[in-house]
């Protein structure tokens, strides 16, 4: 009886281990497929963003990967671009501060867009907006990182070549943001443009309120600390 129970337990454990292994493999297959699908999105943005959101071809893991690569590309650009094309005080650059100064406004833009469009029949969830905007960063990543190397091979007179490619990567990404949000919310071009402007304004308001909040919080903490020190001084 005990032998039969032990065998059944071992069999159940083996099945659980096998199912977990299959689940991990399926997750990695979907992850790599969603990364690869990013190339389709940037070439066929209208169909790509629709499938990304409505056909579940994208994943948050892939979106996070693109955002991290975007932040890394920005830091590498500051650190490794030829001094002829960028003048950044490398000795004073804080990598995490630079990443945070881009990641936080990016998240706030997603939040502002979700908040504004929710009030006006926008169909996109925060997850969808975040995913679309992360996938829109792919051209920036694909062009800016190789151009860091290229910048160290060019002379100052050839800088127009470098500038054109950098500008092209930014314009391409902005166009993808426009198309991505249009497909996410099922808006027309005009309404999408209006809400892009409203989103930037909303993000500015959120940042302003956060700055005011933390400024007041800092003042309040300073007041209570000074009050505590004064009380301790009086008691002694």
N, C-alpha and C positions, 0 to 999 in steps of 0.2 A: 504493500500500500504506500509506504513511505518512498519507495523507489519510483513508483508511478507519479507521485506528487512532485518529486524532485525533477523527474524528466519533463513533466508538464511545465514547471517553473522555468527550467532551462530553455524550453522551446518558446515560451512566452517572451523571455528576455531576448532570445535571438531574434524573434519577430520584431520586437520593439527596436532593437538596435538596427535591424535591416531597414525598418520604416524610417527611422531617423536619418540613416545614411542616404536613403532615396530622397527624403525631403530636402536634405542639404544639397544634393546633386541637382535636384529640380530648381532650388533657389539660385544656385550658381549659374545654371543654364539660362534661366530667365534674366538674371542680372547681366550676363554677357550679351544676351540677345538685345536687351534694352540699351546697352552701351552702343552696340553696333547700329541699332535703329536710329541713333542720333545722327548718323551720317545721312540717312534717308531724309530725316526731318529738315536738315539745313539745305538740302537740294530740292526737295519737294515740300515746302513748308505748309501749304494749305492742306494737302492730304496727310502729311506727316503729323502735324499737330492734332488733327482730328482723330487719327488712329492712336496717337499717343495718349489722349485723354479718354476718348469714347470706346476705343477698342482695347484699352488697357495694355498698350504696347510699351509704355514707359513704367519705370519704377522709381520710388523715392531714393533707393540706394544709388542708382545711376545718376539721379539729379544731384544728390549730395556729392558724388564723385566729380561731376562737372563743376560744381561750385568750388570745391577744394582745389581742383586744377586751375580754375580761374584765379583764385587767391594766390596760388603758388606762382602762376605766370606773372602776376603783378609784382610780387616780391622779387622774382628772378630778373624782371625787367629793370627794377630799380638797382639791383646789385651788380648785374652782369652786362648791361647794355654799354656800348662804347661811350666814353666821356664826350665824344663829339656830338652825340645826339640826346644826351640827358645829363643833367647836372644835379645829382642827388648826393647829399652829404652822407656817404655810406657809413661812416663811423658813428653817426647819430641815428641810424635807421633801426627801429625796433620792429622785428619781423611780426610779432604777435599784434602789436599795435596797428601796423599797416593792414594786416588781415582783418582785424576787428573793425577798422575804419571803413572797410568795404563790405564786410559780411553784415554788419548791423544795419546800415542803410538799405542794403539789398532786402533783408527780411522785413524792414519797415515798409519798403515799397510794395512788397507782396501783401502785407497786412493792410496798407492803405487802399490798394486796389480791391482787395476782398471786401473791406468795409464799405467803400463807395459803391461798388457794383451790386452788392447785396441789396442796397436800398432801391436800385433801379433795374430789377429783373435780371441781374447777371446770373448765369447758370453755373459759373465756376465755383468750386470749393477752394478753400485756401490751399489744400494739397495740390489741386490742379494748377492753380496760378503759380505756385512755387515751382512745380515740375516744369511748366512751360517756360518760365523765365530762366531756369537753370539750363535747359536744353538750348535756349537761345544764346548762351554763352559759348557754345562750341566753336563758332568761327573765330572768336577772339583767342581762344586757346590754341587752335590749329595754326593760326597765322602769327600770333605774337611770340610764341615760344621759339619757332625757327628764326624769326627776325632778330631775336637777341643774338644768335650766333652770326647772322648775316651782318648785323651792325658793326661787328668787329672786323669785318672784311672789306668794308666800304670806306671810301674817303669822304671828307666833308662835302665835296662837290657832287658826290653821288647820293647825297642825303635825300633828294627828292624821291628817289626810288623807294627808300625806306619809309618815308612819310606817307606815300601813296598807299602802301600795303597796310600800314598801321591804321590809316583812316578808313580803308576799305573794310578791315576787320570790325571796326566799331560800327560803321554804317550797316554792315550786314547783320550784326547782332541786334541793333536797334530795330531793323526791319523785321527780324524774327520775333522780337518781343511784341511788335505790333500785330503780326499775323497770329502769333500764339495766343495772345489775349483775345483777339477777335474770334478765334475758333473756340476757345475755352468758354467765353460768355455768349457765343452765338450772336454777336453784334455785327452791324454793318461797319464799313470803314470809317464813316463820319462819326458815328457814336463811339467807336473805339478810340479815335483820335481825341475826342472830347474827354473821354475818361482817362486817357493817358495823362493829359494835362491836369485833370482833377486829381489823379493819383499822385503826381509830383507835388501838387499843392498840399494834399492831405498828408503826405510823408513829411513835408516841411513843417506842418503844424504839429505832427506827432513828435518830431525831433525837438522842436521848440518847447513843447510841454515837458518832454523828458529833461531837457536842460534846466528848465525852471524848477522842476520837481527836485532834481539832484542838487541844484544850487540852494534851494530852501532847506533841503535835508542836511546839507553840509553846514549851513548857518545854524540850524537847530542843534546839531551835534556839537558844534563849537561853543554855543551858548551853554549847553548843559555841562560840557566838560569844564568850562571856565567857572560855572556856578559851583560845581563839585569841588574844584580846587580852592575856590574862595571859602567854602564851608570848612574844608579840611584845615585851611590856613587859620581861620578864626578859632576853630576848636583847639588847635595846638598853641 
